[in-house]
């Protein structure tokens, strides 16, 4: 893969001017930015790095500080009891390397969306790792949670077979937010952002949306993804496991599941799922599972 000389120089000067770039290849699964794996050699020693380039112009228009945000999120993530990439350098505006970019260390491991008979331990590790992230309060962190949608303008979706339940859940969301634990949250915690090695979680990646906010948002976002990927039983098992590790400060409230549902986008196959081996899903299946999930949430209320 051919990179501009300006970008190559930025990479090498950020790591060590003596390194040579041996290999560059694009990593699979990224949907909102371009992510590359870099192999750099220094006196015969190979080191692995990851480069993210923010090429989504509409996203940059909404959040022009994305590169700085991710860099600071990685610094904050280093305070959690999880393995995450370490920040090497970032170019917030693209003035140094052409495009707003973040250079970080590479976490070893692979996405595992096919846990098979190990599903119990798989869910347990997902929950334990998220609870570890939430132990950091991050009171001085500059980025705070906000909903991706204006609840006041959301209408009942046309795809749903549960319009009455949607009417009720929107009424709930337009009411008062419950008091909840505020802490450092990943904001996009789901199985394709978790890496595994030898049957255990080796790290958590994609921290660009991290912020200070309700723990329930991370729980709800992961539950929505699990419900769509595998069904409600997976989502509920994850919640049970998280409640075990989340401590007495966490009190589950379905409100945050509802917020995550509205923020989670249309019920369709996420492009990253087939990349990592899940090829049996259709948009119709996702719609059906999302409706079933809505029913289960409203029953909890």
ABEGO torsion letter per residue (X at the ends): XBBBAAAAAAAAAAABAABBBABBBBBBGBAABBBBBBBBBBGGBBBBBBBBBBABAAAAAABAAAAAAAAAAAAAAAABABBBBBBABBBAAGAAAGBBBBBBBBBBEBBBABAEAAAAAAAAAAAAAAAAAAABAGAABABBBBBABBAAABBBBAABABAAAAAAAAAAAABBBBBBBBBBBAGABBAAABBBBGGBBAEBBGAAABBBBBAAAAAAAAAAAAAAAAEAAAAAAAAAAAAAAAEAABBBBAAAAAAAAAAAEBBBBBAAAAAAGBAABBAAAAAAAAAAAAAAAAAAX
